[in-house]
Amino acid sequence: MTLISVAVAAAAFLSGESPFPIHLLEKSVHLGDNEVKDLEPSKPLALAWSTSFDVEKPAVRHLIVIEARHVVANSNGDYRKGGFRDVVFVNDREVGTLNDSVEREDTAPCRVEVAIPDGVVRRGTNTIRIVAGASGENHDDFTIAKVRLYALVPVVVKAHEKKASQAYPITLVFESSDGESDPILGPAYRASGARSVVIDTTGETTAWLRSPGAFRVWAMRGLEYTAPSAAFSTVAGAPPPIDLEIERAFDPPGQVGADFHLHSVGSPDSQIVFEDRVRACAAAGLEFIVATEHNNVVDLMPAIRKLGYESRLRATSGDEITTKNPNIGHFNLFPLVPDTTKPQNGAAPFEGLKPADLAENARALGRPTVLQINHPRLGDIGYFNLFRLEFAGTDGAGRTALAGFSTQFDAIEVLNGDESIEGVKRVLSDWWKLLDEGLALTATGNSDSHKIVFQEAGWPRNYVRVGTDDPAAVRTDDIVAAVRAHRVSVSHGPVIRLLVGGKDAIGDEITRKDGKLDVRVQVDAAPWVHVDRVDVVVNDAVAASMDVPFSRDVRRLDHTFSLTLERDAWVVVVAEGSGFDAPARLRHDIPPFAFTNPIWVDVDGRDRDGDGRLFDAPGLVK
């Protein structure tokens, strides 16, 4: 094995100052056995790198921080199968790998933090060695640079919910405030430490953070709660315990917050164990969740019961039908009952299907279900993209798609947490055009979470009108019935209520023969969520709009819009904001955004398009 070895001496103690961090490597070194044009330097220098360093007074724990670029596309999958383990050794003891910090399948720079167990770093001379992983005779390729050794100090955070009788999960987010990168407390799929996040389940968490450093910690539980924070420093060692109290800012009446698209180890592309999936959902303030593994049916209720969360969180089983031969897209189907005697626990068929087969197979189950189009514009797994769906005109006119395109679905995932806001608005426009055609697909918003962070559960979520705020009183059948009846609003921050005659009206069909309709719009948001504008959309056009002044009050808007309709119309409300004042998500591709499902308004009391409803779709009847 070729080895690069460099000796490094620790900085001498300065008066009253810590000797940390110790700088172990400055320049970029390429480890591996192939020339890789995307890496700098492109040519490998060795299969391993090592250096020695002196420590006069070791800390209790230490941290190695490495800047790395990694050839992920051809190696990370092999790592998960046991190959290409790029290992970090300190004093000949394995302390971690580079691989767990790789989050994206490209060669983007990443920061690797490896915590060194107690007692490994000793007084005097120590060695560190980083070895390129092997799979057969082939070695991994990556570069390393700016290798630092820090001391770690314990930071105790006591977080609790105001007036709560027992601990319930809270999300703690640690941010660096000294210009350094945020701490990495573990891989993105582990609730006890996922990048800079910890899911606290007991009311007290100890996080080991680098010293010296300056930080801020936030306590959060999704979009209905306050988000207190505290700044602290580790320059002088461990700070005093930090106390944070969250409080429920609002609770949408008669509704539960639900995420219909979640993954865990039941999917080949997720590493979250079932209990951590449940902890993350509880810490997001969700109340109803659907397990939707790829072509697999799992049950999260046993994990919910084991953790004691069943009074505040309910789950049902579903399936993300991930089609192939041909690939026609991804589709969620729920509820399903796991059957361990069948392949994939009784998952729905997923090979050789036509779009119409999906609806036929759902109907064959003999009970009400929700069949949802997932992320319809997401690359080469989006149903609309694959069938080249386009609209040439307004009011649903000029729709074109490849042969076999079907609209026999119950719901469409308009807001997917892995999309950009531009992608979301494209699907929103698609949905409006389908509404113009009289196709009453319920719009939903789901996280599509495969990780604890970067795809956070509950961002976005659905508010489902089921007539109760108590999750323990909600049955799966209630959720299914409400979704099929369009009694859903979607939130990525703000929460919208749309009332007619003093009653919640989302999903309702209303007759107004004089064409006059007053809609009361209420928008609530936690103090850290910005709401800037609210639009009332009628038949695919903005009919009324209002700028929302800055406020930290929960109720951002309570306004009645008066509409005069000359023809039957669907009415949707959209709210948008500029940003968040708290780290709701580690990846902020989508700003605060929310919308309702429609109310359908009939103005002539006649069924002119012959579909059995008094409401006549604007694209069908002129």
C-alpha positions in Angstrom: 0.0 0.0 0.0 1.4 3.4 -1.0 1.3 5.8 2.0 1.8 9.5 2.3 3.1 10.4 5.7 3.6 13.9 7.2 4.6 14.9 10.7 2.6 17.7 12.3 3.3 19.2 15.7 0.5 20.6 17.8 0.5 24.4 18.5 2.0 25.3 21.8 -0.3 26.4 24.5 -0.9 30.1 24.5 -1.6 31.9 27.7 -5.2 30.9 28.7 -6.0 29.6 25.2 -6.8 26.1 24.0 -4.3 24.4 21.6 -7.2 23.3 19.5 -7.9 23.1 16.6 -4.8 21.3 15.5 -4.1 21.7 11.8 -3.2 18.3 10.3 -3.4 18.9 6.6 -3.8 22.0 4.4 -3.4 21.0 0.8 -5.6 18.7 -1.2 -4.5 15.1 -1.5 -6.1 12.6 -3.9 -6.4 9.1 -2.5 -7.3 6.1 -4.8 -6.1 4.4 -7.9 -7.8 6.1 -10.9 -7.4 9.5 -12.6 -10.7 11.3 -12.1 -11.1 14.5 -14.0 -13.7 15.9 -11.6 -11.3 15.7 -8.6 -8.5 18.1 -7.9 -5.8 16.9 -8.2 -7.1 14.5 -10.8 -4.3 12.0 -10.4 -4.1 9.9 -7.2 -1.0 10.2 -5.1 -1.5 7.1 -2.9 -4.0 4.7 -1.4 -3.6 6.1 2.1 -2.5 9.3 3.9 -1.2 9.6 7.4 0.3 12.1 9.8 1.5 12.3 13.4 0.6 15.0 15.9 1.4 15.9 19.5 -1.2 16.6 22.2 0.0 17.9 25.6 -3.4 17.8 27.3 -6.0 15.6 25.5 -9.7 16.5 25.9 -12.3 13.9 27.0 -13.4 13.6 23.4 -12.1 14.8 20.1 -13.4 15.5 16.6 -11.7 15.2 13.2 -13.0 17.6 10.5 -12.2 16.9 6.9 -13.0 18.6 3.6 -13.6 16.0 1.0 -14.7 15.4 -2.5 -15.9 11.9 -3.3 -16.7 9.9 -6.4 -20.1 9.0 -5.1 -21.9 7.7 -8.2 -19.8 4.5 -8.5 -19.0 3.9 -4.8 -21.6 4.8 -2.3 -24.0 2.1 -3.4 -21.1 -0.4 -3.0 -20.4 1.0 0.5 -23.9 0.2 1.6 -23.3 -3.4 0.5 -20.1 -3.6 2.4 -17.5 -2.4 -0.1 -15.6 0.8 -0.6 -15.3 1.7 3.1 -13.0 4.7 3.3 -11.8 4.3 6.9 -10.3 6.8 9.3 -7.9 5.4 11.9 -6.5 7.2 15.0 -3.6 5.4 16.7 -4.5 2.3 14.6 -8.0 2.2 15.8 -10.9 2.6 13.4 -12.9 5.7 14.4 -15.2 6.2 11.4 -15.6 6.4 7.7 -15.9 9.1 5.1 -18.9 7.4 3.5 -21.6 8.3 6.0 -21.2 12.0 5.3 -21.8 11.6 1.6 -25.3 12.8 0.9 -25.5 13.3 -2.9 -24.6 11.2 -5.8 -22.1 13.5 -7.4 -18.6 14.9 -6.7 -19.7 18.0 -4.8 -17.4 19.0 -1.9 -18.6 17.8 1.5 -17.6 18.2 5.1 -16.8 15.1 7.0 -16.8 15.0 10.8 -15.6 11.9 12.6 -16.0 11.8 16.4 -13.2 10.0 18.2 -14.2 7.8 21.1 -13.0 8.5 24.6 -9.4 7.7 25.4 -8.2 7.1 21.8 -6.2 10.4 21.6 -3.5 10.2 24.2 -0.9 12.5 25.7 2.2 12.8 23.5 2.5 11.6 19.9 -0.6 10.3 18.0 -1.2 9.2 14.4 -4.1 9.6 12.0 -4.5 7.5 8.9 -7.1 7.7 6.1 -7.4 4.7 3.7 -9.1 4.5 0.4 -11.7 1.8 0.5 -11.4 -1.3 -1.7 -14.0 -3.4 -3.6 -12.2 -6.3 -5.0 -9.0 -5.0 -6.6 -10.5 -1.5 -7.2 -10.0 1.3 -4.8 -12.3 4.3 -4.1 -11.2 7.8 -5.2 -11.6 11.0 -3.3 -9.7 14.0 -2.2 -9.1 15.3 1.4 -8.0 18.7 2.5 -8.0 21.0 5.6 -7.9 18.2 8.1 -8.4 19.6 11.7 -8.5 18.0 15.1 -10.9 19.7 17.6 -11.7 19.1 21.3 -15.3 18.2 22.0 -17.3 19.5 24.9 -20.7 18.4 26.2 -23.6 20.8 25.6 -26.7 19.9 27.6 -30.1 21.1 26.2 -33.2 20.7 28.3 -36.2 21.1 25.9 -39.8 20.6 26.8 -43.4 21.5 25.8 -45.2 24.1 27.9 -47.9 22.5 30.1 -47.0 19.0 28.8 -47.3 16.2 31.4 -44.7 14.0 29.7 -41.8 14.2 27.2 -42.7 14.0 23.5 -40.1 14.3 20.7 -38.7 17.7 19.9 -36.3 18.6 17.1 -33.1 20.3 18.2 -31.2 22.1 15.4 -27.6 23.2 16.1 -26.2 26.0 14.0 -22.7 27.5 13.9 -22.6 31.3 14.4 -18.8 31.8 14.0 -18.5 31.4 10.3 -17.7 27.7 10.5 -19.9 25.0 9.0 -22.7 23.7 11.1 -21.8 20.6 13.3 -22.4 17.2 12.0 -23.7 14.9 14.7 -24.3 11.8 12.6 -25.5 10.6 9.2 -28.7 12.1 7.7 -30.8 9.1 8.6 -30.3 8.7 12.3 -32.6 10.4 14.8 -30.0 10.5 17.6 -27.8 12.7 15.4 -28.6 13.6 11.8 -26.2 16.1 10.5 -26.9 19.2 12.7 -30.1 17.8 14.1 -31.0 15.7 17.1 -34.5 14.3 17.8 -34.8 14.7 21.6 -37.2 12.1 23.1 -36.5 12.5 26.9 -36.5 16.3 27.5 -32.7 16.4 27.9 -30.0 15.9 25.3 -26.3 16.1 25.5 -24.6 17.0 22.2 -20.8 17.0 21.9 -19.7 20.0 20.0 -16.3 21.3 18.8 -14.3 23.7 21.0 -13.6 26.5 20.4 -16.9 27.4 18.7 -19.9 29.7 18.8 -23.4 28.2 18.2 -27.1 28.6 18.4 -29.6 25.8 19.2 -33.3 25.8 18.2 -36.1 23.7 19.6 -38.9 22.9 17.1 -41.9 20.7 16.6 -43.2 21.4 13.1 -45.2 24.4 11.9 -47.8 24.7 14.7 -45.3 25.4 17.4 -43.0 28.2 18.5 -39.3 27.8 17.8 -37.2 29.2 20.8 -33.4 29.3 20.5 -30.4 30.2 22.5 -26.8 31.3 21.6 -23.8 29.8 23.4 -20.1 29.5 23.2 -17.7 26.6 23.8 -14.5 28.7 23.8 -14.2 28.3 27.6 -15.4 24.7 27.6 -18.9 23.3 28.2 -21.5 26.0 28.7 -24.2 25.9 31.4 -27.3 23.8 30.6 -29.6 25.4 28.1 -33.3 25.5 28.7 -35.8 25.8 25.8 -39.6 25.7 26.1 -41.8 25.2 23.0 -45.4 26.1 23.0 -48.2 25.3 20.6 -48.9 28.4 18.7 -52.2 27.2 17.1 -54.2 24.1 16.4 -56.3 24.1 13.2 -59.8 23.2 14.4 -61.4 19.9 13.2 -58.2 19.0 11.3 -55.2 16.7 11.6 -51.8 17.2 10.0 -50.9 14.3 7.8 -48.0 13.2 5.6 -49.0 10.6 2.9 -45.5 9.9 1.5 -42.8 8.5 3.8 -40.0 6.0 3.5 -37.8 4.0 5.9 -35.7 0.8 5.7 -38.6 -0.9 4.0 -37.4 1.0 0.8 -34.1 0.2 -0.8 -33.2 4.0 -1.0 -33.7 4.8 2.7 -31.8 3.8 5.8 -34.1 5.1 8.5 -35.2 2.4 10.9 -38.9 2.2 11.7 -38.6 3.7 15.2 -36.5 6.6 14.0 -39.0 7.3 11.3 -41.7 7.5 13.9 -39.6 9.7 16.2 -39.0 12.1 13.3 -42.7 12.3 12.5 -43.6 12.9 16.1 -40.9 15.6 16.4 -42.4 17.3 13.3 -45.8 17.5 15.0 -47.5 15.2 12.5 -50.7 13.4 13.6 -51.4 10.9 10.9 -48.8 9.3 8.6 -48.7 6.8 5.8 -45.8 4.4 5.3 -45.2 4.3 1.5 -42.2 2.1 0.8 -41.2 1.3 -2.8 -43.2 -1.8 -3.8 -43.4 -2.9 -0.2 -46.0 -2.7 2.6 -44.9 -2.1 6.2 -46.8 -1.2 9.4 -45.5 1.7 11.6 -48.2 1.3 14.3 -46.1 -1.3 16.3 -43.3 1.2 16.5 -45.7 4.0 17.5 -47.1 1.8 20.3 -43.6 0.7 21.5 -42.6 4.3 21.8 -45.8 5.3 23.6 -46.9 7.9 21.0 -50.3 6.4 20.0 -52.3 9.2 21.7 -50.8 11.8 19.4 -49.8 10.0 16.3 -51.5 7.4 14.1 -50.4 5.5 11.0 -51.6 3.4 8.2 -49.8 1.3 5.6 -49.5 2.2 1.9 -47.3 1.5 -1.0 -45.4 3.6 -3.5 -46.0 1.7 -6.7 -42.7 2.2 -8.4 -43.4 1.0 -11.9 -41.0 -0.7 -14.3 -41.1 -2.4 -17.7 -42.4 0.1 -18.6 -41.7 3.0 -16.2 -44.9 5.0 -16.1 -44.1 6.9 -12.9 -44.6 6.5 -9.1 -48.0 6.3 -7.4 -49.1 6.0 -3.8 -51.9 3.6 -2.8 -53.4 3.5 0.7 -54.6 2.0 2.9 -53.2 -1.5 2.5 -52.9 -4.4 5.0 -49.4 -6.0 5.2 -49.5 -9.7 4.3 -46.2 -11.4 5.3 -47.2 -14.5 3.4 -46.9 -12.6 0.1 -43.9 -11.1 -1.8 -43.2 -7.5 -0.6 -45.9 -8.0 2.1 -48.7 -7.9 -0.4 -47.6 -4.8 -2.4 -49.6 -3.8 -5.4 -48.5 -5.0 -8.9 -45.8 -2.8 -10.4 -44.5 -4.4 -13.6 -45.9 -4.2 -17.0 -48.7 -1.8 -16.1 -50.6 0.7 -18.1 -51.9 3.8 -16.3 -55.5 2.5 -16.3 -54.4 -0.7 -14.7 -53.5 1.2 -11.5 -57.1 2.3 -11.0 -58.5 -1.1 -11.9 -56.2 -2.8 -9.4 -57.1 -0.3 -6.7 -60.8 -0.9 -7.3 -60.2 -4.7 -7.1 -59.3 -4.3 -3.4 -63.1 -3.8 -2.8 -62.8 -1.0 -0.3 -62.3 2.8 -0.5 -58.6 3.8 -1.2 -56.6 6.8 -2.3 -54.6 6.4 -5.5 -52.3 9.3 -5.8 -50.0 10.5 -8.6 -46.6 11.2 -7.0 -44.3 14.1 -8.0 -45.8 14.2 -11.5 -43.1 16.5 -12.9 -40.0 15.1 -11.2 -37.6 14.1 -13.9 -37.9 10.7 -15.4 -40.1 9.3 -12.6 -42.8 11.9 -13.1 -46.0 10.6 -14.7 -46.8 13.8 -16.5 -43.3 14.1 -17.9 -43.2 10.5 -19.0 -46.5 10.9 -20.9 -45.6 14.4 -22.2 -48.6 16.1 -20.8 -49.0 19.6 -22.1 -51.8 22.2 -22.2 -51.9 24.5 -25.2 -54.6 26.8 -24.0 -56.6 28.0 -21.0 -59.6 26.4 -19.3 -58.1 23.0 -19.9 -58.2 23.4 -23.7 -55.7 21.7 -25.9 -54.5 19.0 -23.6 -52.1 16.6 -25.3 -50.4 13.5 -23.9 -49.1 10.2 -25.2 -51.5 7.3 -25.8 -52.6 5.5 -22.7 -52.6 8.6 -20.4 -55.2 8.3 -17.8 -56.8 10.6 -15.2 -58.4 7.8 -13.2 -56.8 8.8 -9.9 -58.1 10.2 -6.6 -55.2 12.6 -5.8 -52.2 14.4 -7.2 -49.1 15.3 -5.2 -48.9 19.0 -6.2 -46.4 19.9 -3.5 -43.5 17.4 -3.1 -40.8 18.3 -0.5 -38.1 17.3 -2.9 -39.1 19.8 -5.5 -38.2 23.5 -6.1 -40.8 26.2 -5.9 -40.7 26.5 -9.7 -41.5 22.8 -10.0 -44.3 23.1 -7.5 -46.0 26.0 -9.4 -45.7 24.0 -12.6 -47.7 21.1 -11.1 -50.1 23.6 -9.5 -50.8 25.0 -13.0 -51.3 21.4 -14.3 -53.8 20.7 -11.6 -55.7 23.9 -12.3 -56.0 22.9 -15.9 -57.4 19.5 -14.9 -59.9 21.2 -12.6 -61.0 23.3 -15.6 -61.8 20.0 -17.4 -63.9 18.8 -14.5 -61.3 16.3 -13.2 -61.7 16.6 -9.5 -58.4 15.2 -8.3 -57.6 16.1 -4.7 -54.3 18.1 -4.4 -52.0 17.0 -1.7 -48.6 18.0 -0.3 -46.1 15.4 1.1 -42.5 15.3 2.2 -41.4 12.2 0.3 -39.0 11.8 3.2 -36.2 9.3 2.9 -34.0 10.9 5.6 -34.2 12.7 8.9 -32.8 15.9 7.3 -32.8 17.4 3.8 -36.2 15.6 3.3 -37.8 16.4 6.6 -41.0 14.6 7.5 -44.1 16.9 7.5 -42.5 19.5 5.1 -45.0 19.9 3.4 -48.1 18.3 5.0 -51.8 18.0 4.5 -54.5 19.4 6.8 -57.3 17.0 6.6 -60.8 18.1 7.7 -62.1 15.1 9.7 -64.1 17.0 12.4 -61.7 16.4 15.3 -58.4 17.7 16.5 -57.7 14.5 18.4 -55.4 12.1 16.5 -56.4 9.2 18.7 -60.0 9.6 17.6 -59.2 9.5 13.9 -59.6 6.3 11.9 -57.9 5.6 8.6 -61.3 5.4 7.0 -62.0 9.0 8.1 -58.8 10.2 6.4 -59.6 8.3 3.2 -63.1 9.7 3.0 -61.9 13.2 3.6 -59.2 13.0 0.9 -61.7 11.6 -1.6 -64.1 14.4 -0.7 -61.3 17.0 -1.3 -61.4 18.3 2.4 -57.7 19.0 2.4 -55.5 22.1 2.5 -51.7 21.9 1.9 -49.1 23.7 3.9 -45.4 24.4 3.8 -45.7 27.0 6.6 -49.0 28.9 6.5 -52.3 27.2 7.2 -55.4 28.3 5.3 -59.1 28.1 6.3 -61.7 28.9 3.7 -65.1 29.5 5.1 -68.5 30.2 3.5 -71.4 31.1 5.8 -69.2 30.7 8.8 -68.4 27.1 8.1 -65.3 25.4 6.7 -66.1 24.9 3.0 -63.0 23.4 1.4 -64.2 20.5 -0.8 -67.8 21.6 -0.8 -70.2 22.3 -3.7 -72.2 25.4 -3.2 -75.1 26.9 -5.2 -75.4 30.7 -5.5 -78.0 31.5 -8.2 -77.3 35.2 -7.9 -73.6 34.6 -8.5 -72.6 36.4 -5.4 -70.3 34.6 -3.0 -68.5 35.8 0.1 -65.5 33.7 1.1 -63.8 34.3 4.4 -60.1 33.5 4.3 -58.1 32.9 7.5 -54.4 32.3 7.4 -52.5 31.3 10.5 -48.7 30.8 10.9 -46.2 30.3 13.6 -44.3 33.5 14.6 -41.2 32.4 12.6 -43.0 31.8 9.3 -43.3 34.8 6.9 -46.6 35.3 5.0 -46.5 38.1 2.4 -49.4 37.6 0.0 -52.8 35.7 -0.3 -54.5 35.2 -3.7 -58.0 34.0 -4.4 -58.0 32.0 -7.6 -61.2 31.5 -9.6 -61.1 29.2 -12.7 -57.4 29.5 -13.1 -57.2 33.3 -12.7 -56.4 35.5 -9.7 -59.7 37.1 -8.8 -58.6 38.9 -5.6 -55.3 39.5 -3.9 -54.0 41.0 -0.7 -50.6 41.8 0.6 -50.1 40.6 4.2 -48.2 43.1 6.4 -45.3 41.7 8.5 -46.4 40.3 11.8 -45.5 37.7 14.4 -49.1 37.2 15.4 -50.5 33.7 14.6 -53.5 35.1 12.7 -51.9 36.8 9.7 -55.1 37.3 7.7 -58.8 37.2 8.4 -60.6 38.8 5.5 -63.8 38.3 3.5 -63.5 38.5 -0.2 -66.7 39.2 -2.2 -66.9 37.5 -5.5 -69.4 38.0 -8.3 -69.5 35.0 -10.6 -71.0 35.0 -14.0 -70.5 31.2 -14.5 -69.9 28.1 -12.5 -66.5 28.3 -10.9 -64.0 26.5 -8.7 -62.3 28.7 -6.0 -58.9 28.0 -4.5 -56.8 30.2 -2.1 -53.0 30.4 -2.2 -50.7 31.9 0.4 -47.0 32.7 -0.1 -44.1 34.0 2.0 -40.5 35.1 1.7 -38.8 32.8 4.2 -38.4 31.3 7.6 -36.8 32.8 10.7 -36.0 29.4 12.1 -34.3 26.4 10.4 -37.5 24.5 9.6 -35.6 22.6 6.9 -31.9 22.3 6.3 -32.6 22.7 2.6 -34.8 25.7 1.8 -35.8 25.0 -1.8 -39.4 25.8 -1.0 -40.3 29.1 0.8 -43.5 29.4 2.9 -46.3 28.2 0.6 -49.8 26.9 1.0 -53.0 26.3 -0.9 -56.5 24.9 -0.5 -58.5 22.4 -2.5 -61.4 24.0 -4.3 -64.9 24.9 -3.4 -67.1 24.4 -6.4 -69.8 27.0 -7.0 -72.9 26.5 -9.1 -74.6 29.7 -10.3 -77.5 28.4 -12.5 -78.8 25.3 -10.7 -78.4 23.2 -13.9 -76.1 20.3 -14.8 -75.2 21.5 -18.3 -72.2 19.2 -18.8 -74.1 16.0 -17.9 -71.8 14.7 -15.3 -74.4 14.4 -12.5 -73.1 17.5 -10.7 -74.7 21.0 -10.7 -71.2 22.4 -11.1 -70.2 22.7 -14.7 -66.4 22.7 -15.5 -65.3 25.9 -17.2 -63.4 24.0 -19.8 -66.4 22.0 -20.8 -69.2 24.5 -20.9 -68.8 28.0 -22.3 
